Amino acid sequence: MSLRPTTFPTRFARLSAMLRWLFATVRRIGRLDDASQEVRNAEFAAICRDALDILNVRLDVRNRPSESPRGVLVVSNHVSLLDIFAITAVCPSGFVAMKELERWPLVGRAARNAGAVFIDRGSRKDVGLINGAVIRSLESGQNVCFFPEARTSCGDGILPFKAALFQSALDARVPVQPLALRYFDGLNRRTEQPSFSGVNLLVSMWRIVSMREVRVRVDFLPPFAPEGDRFALKDRVEAAVGAAVGGFADGGGLTEEGL
């Protein structure tokens, strides 16, 4: 049994609603300059829940702590544009983002206003500066999230993690909170359709709005203490996330140093 895609009017209606959401988000974030971190986190979570509702994306959250984590390094596998919305809705965090995102219309501006740290994945010379910015956020009590695969997968497994940014958890002496993301369709079957792997922004959004329903399962895995060196910490987190998601994706299994 298969689900038929949404109608073209539904797709265009969702895309139009997302454009309105983008403009509204820029205004909402602009009003948070003097707000406390708690207020900012609540607003960011609400903004992301609004986007998920527009796209008919449902969250299935497992093992969420009774108290929201604060000042932890959040690490997740990376599948879709929806990842940031899903994570922010359940565990508000500042994100380490690819530098290309900064140039995206509206999205880049919203990300800058939300305190994103933009990095060049191909450059190792900025690692110290990036870790310093992450440490300052962690020490202020803000969660910081990054995707150690450095690129998106199709979601059927994980890609090898990179170790460099795990150093910030060790230097700040804060736990690492791993998350495992999996995507399902309206019939509760694993699906690759929301993946951002190998496609551009427009194609990815078109695929998402073509789905009648998306369910994102977000598993909070047991946190890891800041022990050992960054490679050992990376290996422990990678093994836990890989086991939850389903192992390594095709082409995975090799470790790689870098960001």
Backbone as JSON, one array per atom type, in Angstrom:
{
  "sequence": "MSLRPTTFPTRFARLSAMLRWLFATVRRIGRLDDASQEVRNAEFAAICRDALDILNVRLDVRNRPSESPRGVLVVSNHVSLLDIFAITAVCPSGFVAMKELERWPLVGRAARNAGAVFIDRGSRKDVGLINGAVIRSLESGQNVCFFPEARTSCGDGILPFKAALFQSALDARVPVQPLALRYFDGLNRRTEQPSFSGVNLLVSMWRIVSMREVRVRVDFLPPFAPEGDRFALKDRVEAAVGAAVGGFADGGGLTEEGL",
  "N": [[0.84, -1.19, 0.0], [0.52, 2.23, -0.8], [0.93, 5.75, -0.26], [-0.7, 8.37, -1.89], [0.81, 11.29, -3.32], [0.51, 14.7, -2.09], [-1.9, 17.05, -3.4], [-1.34, 19.42, -6.1], [-2.39, 22.05, -5.51], [-2.35, 21.88, -2.68], [0.4, 21.62, -2.17], [1.41, 24.09, -3.12], [0.03, 25.78, -1.44], [1.15, 25.13, 1.05], [3.82, 25.9, 0.58], [3.46, 28.65, 0.21], [2.5, 29.34, 2.71], [4.79, 28.78, 4.21], [6.53, 30.75, 3.26], [5.29, 33.03, 4.29], [5.62, 32.4, 6.95], [8.42, 32.58, 7.17], [8.93, 35.36, 6.82], [7.49, 36.33, 9.01], [8.93, 35.11, 11.04], [11.44, 36.38, 10.97], [10.7, 38.91, 11.91], [9.71, 38.21, 14.47], [11.99, 37.15, 15.76], [13.58, 39.4, 15.71], [12.51, 40.92, 17.72], [13.51, 39.94, 20.04], [15.83, 40.86, 21.17], [16.49, 41.89, 23.74], [15.57, 39.96, 25.4], [15.34, 37.35, 27.92], [17.27, 34.27, 28.13], [15.59, 32.09, 28.59], [13.11, 33.03, 27.68], [13.77, 33.47, 25.0], [14.4, 30.84, 24.17], [11.89, 29.59, 24.48], [10.41, 31.0, 22.59], [11.77, 30.4, 20.19], [11.29, 27.63, 20.1], [8.51, 27.64, 19.78], [8.29, 28.95, 17.31], [9.45, 27.04, 15.6], [7.73, 24.86, 15.98], [5.47, 25.93, 14.77], [6.28, 25.98, 12.06], [6.55, 23.21, 11.57], [3.91, 22.41, 11.89], [2.7, 23.68, 9.69], [3.77, 22.17, 7.62], [2.72, 19.73, 8.1], [4.08, 17.97, 9.83], [4.76, 15.62, 12.24], [5.85, 15.15, 15.56], [7.53, 12.58, 17.27], [8.56, 11.95, 20.22], [10.96, 10.41, 22.21], [12.01, 9.26, 25.41], [12.55, 11.74, 26.55], [14.14, 14.02, 28.72], [12.94, 14.78, 32.03], [13.46, 17.34, 32.9], [14.38, 20.05, 30.91], [17.41, 19.9, 29.1], [20.23, 22.0, 29.89], [22.84, 24.08, 28.87], [24.34, 22.11, 27.49], [26.16, 20.12, 25.09], [24.63, 19.37, 22.21], [24.18, 16.69, 20.05], [23.51, 15.32, 16.89], [22.4, 13.03, 14.33], [22.2, 13.89, 10.83], [19.75, 14.59, 8.55], [17.7, 16.02, 7.17], [16.23, 19.18, 6.08], [14.32, 19.58, 7.96], [15.39, 18.82, 10.36], [16.51, 20.82, 12.07], [14.23, 22.25, 12.82], [12.82, 20.25, 14.21], [14.59, 19.55, 16.31], [14.93, 22.02, 17.65], [12.33, 22.44, 18.51], [12.04, 20.59, 20.55], [14.34, 20.67, 22.09], [15.66, 23.37, 22.6], [18.33, 25.09, 21.05], [21.41, 26.73, 20.21], [22.78, 26.68, 16.95], [25.49, 25.12, 15.23], [26.32, 25.87, 12.05], [26.5, 25.26, 8.5], [28.51, 27.32, 6.41], [27.4, 28.1, 3.99], [24.7, 28.37, 4.48], [24.36, 30.88, 5.5], [24.08, 32.59, 3.38], [21.6, 32.11, 2.33], [18.44, 33.34, 1.3], [16.47, 35.1, 3.68], [16.34, 32.74, 5.4], [19.06, 32.62, 6.14], [19.33, 35.12, 7.37], [17.52, 34.87, 9.51], [18.78, 32.76, 10.87], [21.2, 33.98, 11.63], [20.22, 35.93, 13.39], [19.3, 34.25, 15.33], [21.54, 33.41, 16.56], [23.31, 31.6, 15.38], [26.35, 29.79, 14.71], [28.46, 30.09, 12.1], [30.29, 27.98, 9.97], [33.12, 27.01, 8.01], [33.28, 24.04, 6.57], [35.37, 22.97, 5.17], [37.66, 24.09, 6.13], [40.26, 23.96, 8.44], [41.52, 25.82, 9.95], [39.92, 27.51, 11.41], [39.0, 26.17, 13.58], [39.74, 26.49, 16.3], [38.72, 29.06, 16.89], [35.99, 28.61, 16.46], [35.41, 26.6, 18.35], [35.92, 28.12, 20.62], [33.81, 30.01, 20.51], [31.64, 28.28, 20.79], [32.15, 27.22, 23.34], [31.83, 29.5, 24.96], [29.07, 29.95, 24.69], [28.08, 27.57, 25.83], [29.03, 27.8, 28.45], [27.52, 29.93, 29.3], [25.13, 28.77, 29.79], [23.56, 28.06, 27.64], [22.32, 25.68, 25.33], [24.15, 24.09, 22.72], [24.03, 22.92, 19.45], [25.29, 20.58, 17.08], [25.98, 18.93, 13.93], [27.73, 16.18, 13.57], [28.3, 14.6, 11.35], [28.79, 16.24, 9.26], [27.57, 16.49, 6.83], [24.5, 15.74, 5.08], [22.71, 12.64, 5.38], [20.89, 9.91, 3.84], [19.23, 8.96, 5.73], [18.9, 6.31, 6.43], [20.94, 5.3, 7.86], [23.96, 6.3, 9.56], [26.53, 8.68, 8.72], [30.15, 8.74, 8.91], [31.28, 10.26, 11.92], [32.83, 13.42, 12.67], [35.51, 14.69, 14.62], [36.38, 17.18, 15.7], [34.79, 19.3, 16.87], [33.84, 18.17, 19.19], [35.63, 18.8, 21.09], [34.89, 21.12, 22.39], [32.99, 20.4, 24.34], [34.61, 18.98, 26.1], [36.41, 20.99, 26.93], [34.7, 22.87, 28.08], [33.64, 21.33, 30.03], [31.11, 20.0, 29.98], [28.2, 17.87, 29.58], [27.57, 15.68, 26.75], [24.73, 15.54, 24.81], [23.26, 13.15, 23.04], [21.15, 12.87, 20.16], [18.89, 10.95, 18.2], [17.63, 10.85, 15.0], [14.89, 9.86, 13.04], [12.97, 9.31, 10.1], [9.59, 8.97, 9.04], [6.8, 7.95, 6.99], [3.26, 8.62, 6.34], [2.22, 6.1, 6.72], [3.71, 5.0, 8.64], [6.23, 4.08, 7.84], [9.74, 3.85, 7.32], [11.32, 6.49, 5.61], [13.08, 8.07, 2.92], [12.44, 10.4, 1.71], [12.27, 13.05, 2.88], [14.94, 13.74, 2.99], [17.88, 15.79, 2.66], [20.0, 15.14, 1.22], [22.11, 15.31, -1.53], [20.47, 17.0, -3.03], [19.04, 20.25, -3.89], [17.86, 23.2, -2.1], [15.27, 23.94, -3.04], [14.31, 21.61, -4.31], [14.33, 19.84, -2.17], [12.43, 21.03, -0.42], [10.17, 20.83, -2.05], [9.82, 18.06, -2.17], [9.17, 17.57, 0.49], [6.77, 19.02, 0.91], [5.21, 17.56, -0.75], [4.57, 15.29, 0.58], [2.01, 13.63, 2.35], [1.98, 13.36, 5.1], [4.5, 13.68, 7.55], [6.44, 11.98, 9.88], [8.56, 12.51, 12.53], [10.79, 10.82, 14.4], [12.28, 11.41, 17.41], [14.8, 10.5, 19.38], [15.99, 10.81, 22.61], [19.07, 10.01, 23.67], [21.09, 8.37, 26.22], [23.06, 10.72, 28.03], [26.56, 11.67, 27.59], [29.41, 11.86, 29.63], [31.96, 14.42, 29.83], [34.65, 13.07, 29.07], [37.92, 11.63, 28.51], [39.7, 11.97, 25.33], [38.88, 14.02, 22.41], [38.5, 12.29, 20.3], [37.93, 9.79, 21.43], [35.57, 10.45, 22.78], [33.96, 11.21, 20.62], [33.81, 8.71, 19.31], [32.3, 7.19, 21.15], [29.83, 8.52, 21.19], [29.15, 8.39, 18.49], [28.82, 5.62, 18.14], [26.56, 5.16, 19.75], [24.53, 6.74, 18.55], [24.56, 5.65, 15.97], [23.72, 3.02, 16.51], [21.09, 3.49, 17.31], [19.94, 4.65, 15.04], [20.42, 2.86, 12.98], [22.88, 1.84, 12.17], [25.74, 2.26, 9.97], [25.44, 4.32, 7.09], [25.45, 3.59, 3.51], [28.71, 3.52, 2.32], [29.76, 4.45, 4.6], [31.54, 4.0, 7.73], [34.23, 4.56, 7.84], [36.61, 6.49, 9.58], [37.2, 10.01, 9.85], [39.24, 12.8, 10.1], [38.82, 16.24, 10.96], [36.49, 18.97, 10.68]],
  "CA": [[0.0, 0.0, 0.0], [1.29, 3.46, -0.88], [0.18, 6.97, -0.12], [-0.56, 9.29, -3.0], [1.34, 12.59, -2.89], [-0.46, 15.77, -1.95], [-2.27, 17.71, -4.65], [-0.55, 20.62, -6.37], [-2.85, 23.18, -4.69], [-1.87, 21.71, -1.3], [1.83, 21.91, -2.14], [1.62, 25.53, -3.25], [-0.49, 26.42, -0.23], [2.15, 24.95, 2.09], [4.97, 26.74, 0.28], [3.07, 30.04, 0.48], [2.44, 29.49, 4.17], [6.16, 28.81, 4.71], [7.09, 32.06, 2.97], [4.74, 33.95, 5.29], [6.28, 32.04, 8.21], [9.78, 33.11, 7.15], [8.88, 36.8, 7.07], [7.04, 36.52, 10.39], [10.0, 34.67, 11.92], [12.44, 37.45, 11.05], [10.16, 39.94, 12.81], [9.62, 37.68, 15.83], [13.33, 37.05, 16.33], [14.09, 40.75, 15.89], [11.97, 41.51, 18.96], [14.03, 39.21, 21.19], [17.18, 41.33, 21.48], [16.71, 42.09, 25.18], [14.85, 38.92, 26.13], [16.14, 36.36, 28.63], [17.49, 33.03, 27.38], [14.4, 31.25, 28.72], [12.1, 33.56, 26.76], [14.23, 33.22, 23.64], [14.25, 29.42, 23.88], [10.47, 29.3, 24.32], [9.96, 31.58, 21.32], [12.33, 29.61, 19.09], [10.56, 26.37, 20.05], [7.18, 27.91, 19.22], [8.48, 29.25, 15.89], [9.7, 25.79, 14.89], [6.49, 24.08, 15.98], [4.59, 26.52, 13.74], [6.73, 25.5, 10.76], [6.22, 21.79, 11.47], [2.46, 22.31, 11.69], [2.41, 24.06, 8.31], [4.2, 21.08, 6.73], [2.09, 18.5, 8.6], [5.13, 17.13, 10.38], [4.43, 15.24, 13.61], [7.0, 14.74, 16.36], [7.41, 11.42, 18.16], [9.73, 12.16, 21.07], [11.16, 9.3, 23.14], [13.0, 9.37, 26.5], [12.88, 13.14, 26.8], [14.36, 14.24, 30.15], [11.87, 15.51, 32.71], [13.89, 18.73, 32.88], [15.07, 20.33, 29.66], [18.86, 20.09, 29.28], [20.74, 23.36, 29.78], [24.29, 24.16, 28.79], [24.93, 20.85, 27.03], [26.46, 20.01, 23.67], [23.66, 18.47, 21.61], [24.74, 16.09, 18.84], [22.49, 14.54, 16.21], [22.58, 12.72, 12.92], [21.66, 14.96, 9.98], [19.02, 13.99, 7.43], [16.74, 16.85, 6.45], [15.98, 20.56, 6.5], [13.43, 19.54, 9.1], [16.12, 18.47, 11.58], [16.66, 21.97, 12.96], [12.91, 22.53, 13.39], [12.47, 19.21, 15.17], [15.46, 19.65, 17.48], [14.63, 23.24, 18.38], [11.01, 22.3, 19.14], [12.1, 19.73, 21.75], [15.56, 20.93, 22.86], [16.16, 24.61, 22.0], [19.79, 25.15, 21.04], [22.06, 27.44, 19.14], [23.3, 25.68, 16.02], [26.67, 25.28, 14.39], [25.72, 25.7, 10.73], [27.4, 25.4, 7.36], [28.65, 28.72, 6.01], [26.52, 28.37, 2.85], [23.37, 28.73, 4.96], [24.34, 32.31, 5.8], [23.72, 33.33, 2.17], [20.25, 31.8, 1.9], [17.51, 34.44, 1.59], [15.62, 35.02, 4.87], [16.8, 31.7, 6.31], [20.34, 33.04, 6.66], [19.13, 36.24, 8.3], [16.9, 34.33, 10.73], [19.79, 31.98, 11.58], [22.12, 34.92, 12.28], [19.53, 36.53, 14.54], [19.12, 33.22, 16.35], [22.82, 33.13, 17.2], [24.03, 30.48, 14.76], [27.79, 29.91, 14.44], [28.66, 29.59, 10.74], [31.65, 27.46, 9.82], [33.56, 26.44, 6.73], [33.64, 22.65, 6.86], [36.61, 22.59, 4.51], [38.79, 24.8, 6.71], [40.6, 23.57, 9.81], [42.2, 26.91, 10.66], [38.97, 28.22, 12.25], [38.48, 25.26, 14.61], [39.92, 27.08, 17.62], [37.76, 30.16, 17.06], [34.64, 28.04, 16.55], [35.29, 25.98, 19.66], [35.83, 29.19, 21.6], [32.45, 30.56, 20.49], [30.75, 27.26, 21.35], [32.41, 27.14, 24.78], [31.21, 30.66, 25.62], [27.63, 29.72, 24.75], [27.83, 26.51, 26.79], [29.28, 28.31, 29.8], [26.43, 30.84, 29.65], [23.94, 27.98, 30.05], [22.83, 27.8, 26.4], [22.65, 24.48, 24.57], [24.67, 24.27, 21.37], [23.84, 21.69, 18.68], [25.95, 20.46, 15.78], [25.81, 17.67, 13.22], [29.13, 15.77, 13.36], [28.52, 13.95, 10.06], [29.24, 17.33, 8.38], [26.69, 16.55, 5.66], [23.29, 14.97, 5.32], [22.58, 11.27, 4.87], [19.52, 9.57, 3.4], [18.47, 8.66, 6.93], [18.83, 4.88, 6.73], [22.08, 5.03, 8.71], [24.72, 7.52, 9.79], [27.84, 8.83, 8.11], [31.17, 8.86, 9.96], [31.34, 11.51, 12.67], [34.11, 14.11, 12.76], [35.79, 14.81, 16.06], [36.97, 18.43, 16.18], [33.93, 20.13, 17.71], [33.63, 17.55, 20.5], [36.58, 19.39, 22.03], [34.24, 22.17, 23.17], [32.38, 19.79, 25.52], [35.69, 18.66, 27.03], [36.97, 22.22, 27.49], [33.68, 23.5, 28.93], [33.27, 20.33, 31.05], [29.67, 19.82, 29.95], [27.84, 16.61, 28.94], [27.09, 15.61, 25.37], [23.4, 14.95, 24.72], [23.02, 12.65, 21.68], [19.81, 12.66, 19.65], [18.8, 10.11, 17.0], [16.48, 11.25, 14.2], [14.43, 8.95, 11.99], [11.81, 9.86, 9.4], [8.57, 8.01, 8.65], [5.68, 8.51, 6.24], [1.97, 8.51, 6.99], [1.94, 4.7, 7.02], [4.69, 4.61, 9.65], [7.35, 3.4, 7.2], [10.94, 4.68, 7.16], [11.33, 7.13, 4.31], [14.2, 8.94, 2.59], [11.95, 11.53, 0.93], [12.63, 14.38, 3.43], [16.39, 13.93, 3.06], [18.48, 16.9, 1.93], [21.22, 14.61, 0.63], [22.23, 15.3, -2.97], [19.51, 17.87, -3.71], [19.11, 21.63, -3.44], [16.82, 23.64, -1.17], [13.94, 23.92, -3.65], [13.91, 20.21, -4.52], [14.04, 19.26, -0.87], [11.14, 21.55, 0.05], [9.1, 20.28, -2.89], [9.59, 16.69, -1.73], [8.53, 17.58, 1.8], [5.37, 19.45, 0.79], [4.5, 16.54, -1.51], [4.19, 14.2, 1.48], [0.78, 13.91, 3.09], [2.34, 13.51, 6.51], [5.84, 13.26, 7.92], [6.62, 11.78, 11.32], [9.96, 12.52, 12.91], [11.06, 10.23, 15.71], [13.45, 12.01, 18.07], [15.18, 9.74, 20.58], [17.02, 11.31, 23.51], [19.91, 8.91, 24.14], [21.77, 8.72, 27.48], [24.16, 11.68, 27.82], [27.93, 11.22, 27.83], [30.24, 12.77, 30.41], [33.11, 14.94, 29.07], [35.8, 12.29, 29.5], [38.8, 11.18, 27.45], [39.96, 13.0, 24.33], [37.74, 14.25, 21.52], [38.3, 11.13, 19.44], [37.23, 8.77, 22.22], [34.21, 10.94, 23.01], [33.28, 11.08, 19.34], [33.54, 7.29, 19.04], [31.21, 6.71, 22.01], [28.58, 9.13, 20.73], [28.88, 7.84, 17.16], [28.31, 4.25, 18.31], [25.21, 5.21, 20.31], [23.6, 7.26, 17.54], [24.49, 4.66, 14.91], [22.9, 1.89, 16.95], [19.68, 3.91, 17.34], [19.46, 4.97, 13.69], [20.45, 1.66, 12.17], [24.21, 1.53, 11.66], [26.33, 3.2, 9.03], [24.87, 4.39, 5.74], [26.36, 3.11, 2.49], [29.88, 4.36, 2.18], [30.25, 4.85, 5.91], [32.39, 3.04, 8.41], [35.59, 5.05, 7.93], [36.72, 7.71, 10.35], [37.84, 11.09, 9.1], [39.51, 13.94, 10.95], [38.38, 17.51, 10.42], [35.36, 19.54, 11.39]],
  "C": [[0.87, 1.25, 0.0], [0.36, 4.65, -0.72], [0.39, 7.84, -1.35], [0.0, 10.61, -2.5], [0.22, 13.62, -2.75], [-0.77, 16.38, -3.31], [-1.41, 18.95, -4.85], [-1.07, 21.84, -5.61], [-2.37, 23.08, -3.24], [-0.39, 22.06, -1.2], [2.09, 23.42, -2.2], [1.09, 26.28, -2.03], [0.52, 26.29, 0.92], [3.38, 25.82, 1.85], [4.67, 28.21, 0.55], [3.02, 30.31, 1.97], [3.85, 29.55, 4.77], [6.84, 30.14, 4.41], [6.58, 33.1, 3.98], [5.39, 33.69, 6.65], [7.69, 32.62, 8.28], [9.8, 34.6, 7.47], [8.47, 37.08, 8.52], [8.14, 36.15, 11.38], [11.08, 35.74, 12.07], [11.97, 38.54, 12.0], [10.14, 39.46, 14.26], [10.99, 37.61, 16.5], [13.91, 38.43, 16.59], [13.61, 41.41, 17.17], [12.56, 40.86, 20.22], [15.39, 39.71, 21.66], [17.45, 41.42, 22.98], [16.03, 41.01, 26.03], [15.82, 37.99, 26.85], [16.3, 35.11, 27.77], [16.27, 32.13, 27.44], [13.31, 31.71, 27.76], [12.49, 33.28, 25.32], [14.03, 31.75, 23.26], [12.78, 29.06, 23.65], [9.94, 29.82, 22.99], [10.5, 30.79, 20.13], [11.6, 28.27, 18.96], [9.2, 26.56, 19.42], [7.26, 28.2, 17.72], [8.65, 27.96, 15.08], [8.48, 24.88, 14.89], [5.51, 24.61, 14.94], [4.98, 26.01, 12.35], [6.36, 24.03, 10.55], [4.72, 21.61, 11.23], [2.08, 22.65, 10.25], [2.69, 22.89, 7.37], [3.6, 19.73, 7.12], [3.13, 17.48, 9.03], [4.8, 16.88, 11.85], [5.68, 14.73, 14.33], [6.64, 13.55, 17.24], [8.68, 11.41, 19.01], [9.8, 11.06, 22.11], [12.25, 9.64, 24.16], [13.45, 10.81, 26.74], [13.08, 13.36, 28.3], [13.21, 15.04, 30.77], [12.17, 16.99, 32.81], [14.7, 18.96, 31.6], [16.56, 20.53, 29.91], [19.25, 21.56, 29.11], [22.26, 23.32, 29.78], [24.95, 22.86, 28.41], [25.22, 20.94, 25.54], [25.53, 18.95, 23.09], [24.2, 18.01, 20.26], [23.68, 15.2, 18.21], [22.98, 14.12, 14.83], [21.81, 13.74, 12.09], [21.04, 14.36, 8.72], [18.36, 15.05, 6.55], [16.81, 18.3, 6.9], [15.13, 20.61, 7.76], [14.15, 19.27, 10.42], [16.17, 19.63, 12.57], [15.32, 22.32, 13.6], [12.58, 21.53, 14.49], [13.29, 19.33, 16.45], [15.11, 20.88, 18.31], [13.29, 23.14, 19.1], [11.08, 21.52, 20.45], [13.31, 20.01, 22.64], [16.22, 22.19, 22.31], [17.67, 24.77, 22.17], [20.23, 26.17, 20.0], [22.77, 26.43, 18.26], [24.63, 26.11, 15.41], [26.22, 24.92, 12.98], [26.76, 25.87, 9.63], [27.37, 26.84, 6.86], [27.7, 29.07, 4.86], [25.14, 28.85, 3.3], [23.25, 30.23, 5.19], [23.88, 33.12, 4.59], [22.3, 33.05, 1.7], [19.32, 32.96, 2.24], [16.63, 34.13, 2.8], [16.09, 33.98, 5.87], [18.12, 32.1, 6.95], [20.2, 34.17, 7.67], [18.52, 35.75, 9.61], [17.92, 33.55, 11.55], [20.79, 32.89, 12.29], [21.48, 35.53, 13.51], [19.35, 35.53, 15.67], [20.43, 32.8, 16.99], [23.58, 31.96, 16.62], [25.51, 30.81, 14.6], [28.04, 29.28, 13.08], [30.11, 29.16, 10.57], [31.87, 26.96, 8.4], [34.06, 25.04, 6.99], [34.97, 22.25, 6.23], [37.85, 23.25, 5.1], [39.03, 24.38, 8.14], [41.16, 24.73, 10.61], [41.26, 27.64, 11.61], [38.47, 27.38, 13.41], [38.6, 25.88, 15.99], [38.93, 28.2, 17.89], [36.34, 29.63, 17.23], [34.43, 27.39, 17.92], [35.18, 27.03, 20.76], [34.44, 29.78, 21.68], [31.45, 29.57, 21.1], [30.91, 27.18, 22.86], [31.73, 28.3, 25.52], [29.7, 30.48, 25.74], [27.29, 28.65, 25.79], [28.0, 27.02, 28.22], [28.22, 29.3, 30.24], [25.13, 30.1, 29.95], [23.1, 27.67, 28.83], [23.27, 26.47, 25.81], [23.22, 24.87, 23.21], [24.57, 22.92, 20.67], [24.69, 21.72, 17.42], [25.75, 19.05, 15.24], [27.2, 17.15, 12.84], [29.36, 14.97, 12.08], [29.05, 14.95, 9.03], [28.47, 17.42, 7.08], [25.51, 15.64, 5.93], [23.4, 13.57, 4.73], [21.16, 11.09, 4.35], [18.64, 9.17, 4.58], [18.37, 7.2, 7.29], [19.99, 4.41, 7.61], [22.81, 6.34, 8.93], [26.0, 7.5, 8.97], [28.88, 8.97, 9.22], [31.18, 10.24, 10.6], [32.75, 12.1, 12.58], [34.28, 14.62, 14.18], [36.02, 16.22, 16.57], [36.07, 19.18, 17.16], [33.54, 19.46, 19.02], [34.57, 18.14, 21.55], [35.9, 20.44, 22.9], [33.56, 21.61, 24.42], [33.44, 19.46, 26.56], [36.23, 19.92, 27.71], [35.98, 22.91, 28.41], [33.23, 22.59, 30.06], [31.76, 20.19, 31.14], [29.35, 18.49, 29.27], [27.5, 16.79, 27.46], [25.75, 14.89, 25.38], [23.17, 14.47, 23.29], [21.51, 12.55, 21.38], [19.89, 11.78, 18.41], [17.51, 10.46, 16.27], [16.17, 10.19, 13.15], [13.13, 9.48, 11.41], [10.9, 8.74, 8.89], [7.48, 8.71, 7.84], [4.37, 8.3, 6.99], [1.54, 7.1, 7.29], [2.95, 4.12, 8.01], [5.83, 3.77, 9.07], [8.54, 4.35, 7.1], [10.96, 5.23, 5.74], [12.55, 8.01, 4.15], [13.74, 10.24, 1.95], [12.29, 12.89, 1.55], [14.12, 14.68, 3.41], [16.84, 15.09, 2.17], [19.73, 16.43, 1.18], [21.15, 14.64, -0.9], [21.25, 16.18, -3.73], [19.66, 19.29, -3.19], [17.9, 21.98, -2.58], [15.43, 23.51, -1.78], [13.43, 22.49, -3.85], [13.54, 19.57, -3.19], [12.7, 19.73, -0.33], [9.99, 20.98, -0.75], [8.78, 18.84, -2.48], [8.82, 16.66, -0.4], [7.06, 17.97, 1.67], [4.54, 18.47, -0.03], [4.04, 15.37, -0.64], [2.93, 14.57, 2.26], [1.07, 14.13, 4.56], [3.76, 13.01, 6.68], [5.86, 13.07, 9.43], [8.11, 11.69, 11.6], [10.07, 11.91, 14.3], [12.36, 10.81, 16.24], [13.71, 11.23, 19.35], [16.27, 10.49, 21.34], [17.8, 10.11, 24.03], [20.59, 9.32, 25.44], [22.93, 9.67, 27.22], [25.51, 11.08, 28.17], [28.69, 12.29, 28.6], [31.43, 13.23, 29.56], [34.41, 14.28, 29.54], [36.62, 11.83, 28.29], [39.16, 12.31, 26.51], [38.8, 13.09, 23.36], [37.47, 13.05, 20.62], [37.55, 10.02, 20.18], [35.78, 9.18, 22.47], [33.38, 10.82, 21.74], [32.9, 9.64, 19.06], [32.37, 6.78, 19.87], [29.86, 7.25, 21.54], [28.18, 8.56, 19.38], [28.27, 6.43, 17.26], [26.87, 4.26, 18.82], [24.2, 5.69, 19.28], [23.45, 6.26, 16.4], [23.62, 3.49, 15.28], [21.41, 2.25, 16.93], [19.12, 4.11, 15.94], [19.44, 3.74, 12.8], [21.79, 1.38, 11.55], [24.73, 2.62, 10.74], [25.6, 3.14, 7.69], [25.89, 3.84, 4.76], [27.51, 4.07, 2.32], [30.45, 4.8, 3.51], [31.21, 3.83, 6.46], [33.82, 3.47, 8.54], [35.61, 6.32, 8.76], [37.49, 8.74, 9.54], [38.05, 12.26, 10.05], [39.09, 15.19, 10.2], [37.24, 18.04, 11.24], [34.2, 18.59, 11.42]]
}
